[in-house]
C-alpha cells in the first residue's frame, strides 16, 4: 500500500537524570524515561526526604517537585510541596492525648498561594478553651511566618524543622505538646497581582481524643 513520502521515524527513548533545585543543593532525585527532554517538563516527582538527606529516619516525609526545564542534558526542578505520610500521622496519637488538625490557605511573600495543614498533639487531656487558644495562636503564627517568607525558604525551613521548632516554642507556652508538625504544605497557584498576602481562609479544625491505635507499618513509595 502506498504511503506518504515522509519517513516515519521511531523516537528513541532514553533515561534522563532529574535533580533538585539549587536551594536543596542540586541533589539527584532519580531518572525518567523519555524520548525528548520537553516530554518531562511540567510533570511532578515525589521522593522521601531520606533521598535528600541520606537519613533513614526522614523517610516518613515526602517532598514533591515539578520538572521545569533542561540544563546540561539533565532535568531541573522546583519544589512544590511537603507532606507527612499517613502512617506517620497516625503514629502521633496515643491514649490520653488530644489532637488538633487544621487546614487553610495563605499567600507567601513571593505571591505563591499555599495550602497549609498543621498538626498538634498535646501531652495530656485539656479543656476546649486551651485547644481553641492553641489553634488560634497557631493560625496567627503560621500566617505571620508564611506572609513574610518566600516559598523556597519556607520549604527549606520545613525540611530542617526550623519552621516547626519556632511554632512549637510559641505554642508550648500555652500547653505542653508532644507533637508540633506541618503534615501538609503545598503550592496551589501563583497570584497574578502584587497584592498583599491574603488572610487565613477556608479554615477547618478538628479536636480528636482517641484510644491507642493499632498502626501497621507502610512502605514509602
Buried (B, 14 or more C-beta within 10 A) or exposed (E): EEEEEEEEEEEEEEEBEBBBBEBBEBEEBBBBEBEEBEBBBEBEBBBBBBBBBEEEEBBBBBBBBBBBBBEEEBBBBBBBBBBBBEBBBBBBBBEEBBBBBBBBBBBBBBBBBBBBBBBBBBBEEBEEEBBEBBBEBBBEBBBEBBBEBBBBBBBBBBBEBEBBEEBBEBBEEBBEBBBBBBBBBBBBEEBEEEEEBEEBEEEEBEEEEEEEEEBEEEEBE
